[in-house]
Amino acid sequence: MNRNKPHITVLMLLSVFILSLTGCVLTGSRARTPDQVYKSPENLPKYLGVIKIFLTRKKNNQVSGFLTSLDREYQSEITLEKNGRELRISRDSTLAAYSKVETIEGEFRSSIRLLDLENGTDSQVILWSEILTDSSITDPNFYPEMEKLIFSINWNDKNTIGLGSIGLDGTNYHQIDTPLHTFSEGPVVSLDGAKILVLCEGMDLESGKPGFMLCIMANDGSHRIRLTTEGNYHGTYLFSPDSKSIIYSEDEWGGILGLVNHPRYEIKRIEINGQNEHTILEWHRAVNVLALSRDGTEIIFMDRFEEGEIPRIFIVDAYGQNLRHLAYFDEFLTDWYGEN
């Protein structure tokens, strides 16, 4: 029996090593216990209850959206037709914009469409002139005044993703100047209309490997600077209500896709000039920043959906304190993101 002990020890060590590589041992951060758990919307302060959040999902190649207030008194579901994607909602929650792949005379081309949520009308804003394999338009979003849309333009032959804008009625198309061999995805315009924030190219200074960073520029595309220099991915990002800073999520997968070093997931804030970057909250899994309170002091976020892991919705203040779990959303989120 004693002769087998060295072999057992080696097997145990090997098992621990393999488990650590798969992230099953010492995940690097534990789930933080909420300071408060709201089991009913009635427990939520009124100034928070009126905040609206927008959730999207893709099932069976179909994109759907669900718009609701935190008090659940307002609820609306949107289901796009086949090939509809990248759904965004206007500030007043009356309009939705999305991109779509169209078949025109046997060729695939991209378009951007506008959905009026009050009367149900669905209209085409722009049909891109080039076929999908050459160039496409994606990621439409609203300008604050809701008179026009901003969107990304993918030029395959230039290895560049630039930006364009167009009026909601399909007039006044304008190409925003962006550098060649860069990419500007998922544009967001500040509430004062002065800045454009995008997901862009960049290098993680810690690992020296390419990542998906955040870049900011003037509304005409000039003075483009990279805001972030760490992390592998920045999935969600919002301007503060005063347009002076950015609140965003950051993923650091660590090592080889998180298999060697422990991954890191955070909510951060940075000023629009790239100064005073700091971490608001460290979390145990990837998150999506959903919304901010009117004064920007409260952050609503959700665990990012993962297969087999149902997300939850939380509120935390701008200092990373007073963590609240909106437990009355749990059942809905289980149904919304659960299996078909």
N, C-alpha and C positions, 0 to 999 in steps of 0.2 A: 504493500500500500504506500509506504513511504517513497518508494522509487518513482511513483507517479506524481508526487507533489511538484517537482520542478516543471513538469509538463503542464500541470493544471495552472500553475502560476503564470507561465508564459501565455497560455490560452486566455487567462483572465486579463492579463495586460494587453494582449492583442485585441480582445473584445472591447476593452475600455477605449483603446486608441481608435478603433473603427467607429465606435459610437460617438466619440468626440469629433471625428471628422464629419459625421453626418449631422452634427448639431444636437444630438440627443443627450449629451452630457455637458453640464456647465454652459448653458446657452448664453452666458455673458450678462444677462439682465433678467431680473425676475419681474413678474407682474406686480405693479404697484397697487396697493389696496386703496380704493377710493375713500375720500373723506366723507362723502355722502352718497347714498343710493336713493334715487328717486324712482319709486315703484308706480307712481301715477303722475300724469301731467299736472295734476292739481298741486303737487308739491313744488313745482317749478315757479320761480318768480315771474311775474307777468312780463317784465321787460325782456326776459329770455324766451318766454313762450312764443312770442310773435316772430322770432327769427325763423326764416325759411331755409331749409336745406334741400339739396337736390342729389339724389342717388341714381346711379346708372348701372346697368348690367348688360351682359351679352350672353344670350342662351340660344342654342341652335341657330347661330348666325343671325340672330335678331336682337337689335338694341332697344332697350326700354329705359324709361326714366320715371322716377317717382319724386314728386315735389310735395313737401309737407312742411308745416310749421312745427316747431318743437313741442307745442302743446297739442298737436295732432288735430286741431280744429279745422285746419285746411289740409286737404289731400287731393292730389291729382296725378293720374298715371298717363304716361305717353308711350305709345308703342310705334316704332318706325317701321316702314315697309322694308322689304328685303333690300339689302345693300345700303341702307341708311346707317350712318355711324357718326361718332364725335358730336354728341348732342350737348348743347349749351343753352342756358336760360337767361333771358334779359333780367335786368335789375328789378323791374317791377313785376316779374313773373307772368307777363302777358304774352311773351313771344318765345319761341325756341328756334335755334338755328342748327343745322346739321349738314354734313356733306353726304353725297350719294354717288355711287357709280351708275352711270346711265349707259344704255346700249343705243347707239345712234348709227343707223345704216350698217349694222353688223360690227361696229367698232365700240370699244369701251372708252368712255370719257367721264370726267368727274364734274360734279356740279355742287352748288351750295343752295340749300332750300330754306325757306322760312315758314314756320308753322305758327299760326295765330291760335293761341290756346283758348281764347274767348269764343271765337266762332268756328274753330275747327278747320279753317281754310289752310291749304298747303300750296305754296307757290314757289316757283323757281326764281332765285335771285340772279344766278349766273351759271351758264353752261360753258365749261372751259373749252377753248378752241382746239387744243392739242389732244391727241390720243393718250390713253393712260400710260402706255409704255414710254412715252417721251416726257410728259409733264402732267402734273395733277395739282388740284387745290384741295386743302384739308383744313381741319381745326378752326372752323368759323367761331367768332366770338363777337360780342356787342361792344361798341363804344359806349361810354357812360350816358351820352345824350340820346342813345338808341335811334340815331338817324342813319347809322351805317354799321357795316360789319368789317372786322379785320380777319384775315385768314392767312394760312401758310401756302406757299407755292413751291412745289418740288420740281426742280429742273434736273432730270436724271443725267443728262449729258454734261452738266456743269458741276455735278456733285455738290449742289447747293440747294438749301431750302430757304427761300426768301419770304417776303411778306407783301400783301396787297390789301386794299380796302375798296369797298363799294357801298353805295347807298342801298337801303332796304328795298327800294323800287328797282334795283338793277342798273341804275345810272351812276355816272361819275366814278368809274373804275380808275384806281390809281395804284401803281406799283411803288412800293416803299423801297428806297435804296438800302440794300444790305450787302456786305462784302461777299465776294465769291469764295467758294469752298468753306462756307460756314453753314450752320443750320439754325433756323428760328422756328421752333415748333410750339404749338399751344399758346399763341399770343394772348396776353391780358393787358388791358389799358387801364392806367391809373384813373381814379375818380376825377382828378382835375384835368384829365386828358393830355397831360404833358409827357408821360412816359409809357413805353411799351416794354413789357417783361416777357421773356421767352425761355423755353428750354433750349439749351445750346450745347455746342461742342466744348470740350475742355479736358484738362489733365488733372487727375487727383494728385496733389503735391506729395501726399504721404506715400502712395504706392507707385507713382510715376506712370500710371496706366490711364488710358482714356476713360472718361466718364461723361455723364449727362449733367451739365452744370446749368446755372441760371445766368442769363445776360440781360442787361437793361440798356435802353437807348432812348433818345428823344423821339417824339412822335413822327418825325420825318425820317427816322432811321439813323440819324447822325449820333456821334458821341457814344457809340456802342462800347460798353465795358462788361467784363465778366465779374459777376458778384460773388460767386462761390468758387472755392478752390479745393474743396474737400468733398468726399462722398462719391459713390458710384452712380447715384440716381437721385433726382429731386422730382418727386411725383406730383405734388400739389403746391400751389403758391398763390398768395393773395396780397394785394396792396392793402395797407392799413387805411382806415377811413380818411386820414389826413394826407394820404399819398406820400408820406415821408419815409415809410419803411415797408419791408416785405416780411410776411410770415409764411414759412414754407416747411415742408417735410424733407428730411435728408436720410438716405439709406447708405450705410457703409457696409458692404457685404463681407469685407475682411478676407485676406489671403486669396485662395482660389475659390471664388464664389462663396466665401464664408466657411469653407471646409477646414481651414487651418486656424485662422484667427476668428474670434467671435464677432458676429455682425453687430452693427450699431444702428439704432433707429431713433431719430430725434425730431422735435419740432423746434425751429429756430427763428430768430428775427435778425434782420440786417437793414441798415439804412440804405436809401437808394443810391448813395454815393459809394457804397461798399464798405462803410465804416461801422464800427461797433457791432460786429457779429457776435451773437451769444445764443446759447442753448436755453430754451424755455423748459423743455421737458424731454427726458430720456424715457423711451418706451421699450417694451419687450418684443414688439413685432412692428412691421411696417404700418404706417398710418396715412390716412388722407385728411388733410385740413378741409373741412366742409364750409365753414362760415365764421364770421367774426361778429361780435355785438356791435351795435351802432357806434359806440365810442372806442371800439377796438381793444377793450380790456378783457374780453372773454373770448376764448377760442373753442370752437366746436370741432371735434375731430372724431374719426372712426377708424378702428382697426381695418387695414386693407384686407379685402376678401382673399382668402387662400382656400384651396381645396381641402375640405374637411375641417376648416376652422371658421365658424360663424363670427362675423364682426360684431362689435358693440360700439355704442355712441357715448362720448364723454364730453364734458366741459371742463376747462381748466383756465385759470386766470393768466394774465400776461406775464406773471412771475413764476409760473409753474406750480402754483399752490391751489388749494381748494378744488381738488379733483372730484368731479361728480359723475356718476354713472347713471345714464338715463335708461334704467332697467326696463321701463315700459315699452321700449323699442325692441327688446330682445326677440320676442315672439315674431314680430313682423320681419325683422332682419333674417331670422331663421327661414321663414317662408320665402322672402324675396331672393335671398342668395342660395337657398337650399337646392337640393337635387330636383330635377323635373319629375 
